[in-house]
Amino acid sequence: MHDLAARVVDHLEPVALRIAERAARLEPVDAQRAYLVGVARQIVEHGSFRAEAPSLVTPPGLEGTLGWFKLLDAHLEDFVAGRMSAREIIAEGGGRLWEAFQARDLVCAVFGHGVARALAPMLPGADVLELGTGTGGTTRRMAADLGRANRVVLSDLRQSFLDRVAADLPGVSLETAIVDINEPPSDLGRFDLIFSTNCVHVARSLPVTLGWIRRCLKPGGALVLGEGSHYSEVVPSPVSLVLSLFNGWWDVPTSPERPQPGFLLPRHWFAAFEAAGYRNMSMELWTDGRRTFGGVYWAFS
């Protein structure tokens, strides 16, 4: 999977670099814009992003991500100067662009595939909870295997998301639940497996959220996460630029366990798992040696 992740970001880096070079020269008017400008300056100053795409043909499957970059590109100066809000830019993209990004785009799909592959042998007879189902990018990839589970609970902040995904999973015994990982409920029951794709990193308090997840696991139960990563502590992921538009990304509290907003690096995940009382942590690491892309994590109760 790291080869696919590398090919994806090889095509994103030149787009991100061109926007970063413009943004790095701007003066932000508030904290959200300052995050964007700070990320842009990191990208420019480090000098490691590709200036040219590896080929003239962009691989199919990047339309969602490139759509968000296009919107940021078109409105960059107005956004940083405060003449246009993030909400207005996001509204231009609309639900269709968000769904294209979350459910079909390669940037997200690589993690959905990784989680689905990891979970397949663990599902028969299991009680399963998904956190942050969203548009179902991971869940739909697991449709054939979910039918072998004993109990499946899909959760998100929006019931409309859950209803649409559930409708596409005939034959699976499903429940849905509204779950805010920052204010988790206490009445979901206990599970053999809890999984999530690019969701838990937005938790405002990782110790609180990871502790709640561990308490929801049966003894020996597993948490499986598909999570992106910044390249390093000093080089952000290129998608940080467009995700700066979204609350819950740029404004997540930082701490020694999470020194920068957005994605965590693998060592920070392992430290957070250990602090929350998990055992037998491991991961499938996706890296090309120069850049860390993230991967799939396992942590047991």
Order of alpha helices (4+ residues) and beta strands (2+ residues): alpha-alpha-alpha-alpha-alpha-beta-alpha-beta-alpha-beta-beta-alpha-beta-alpha-alpha-beta-beta
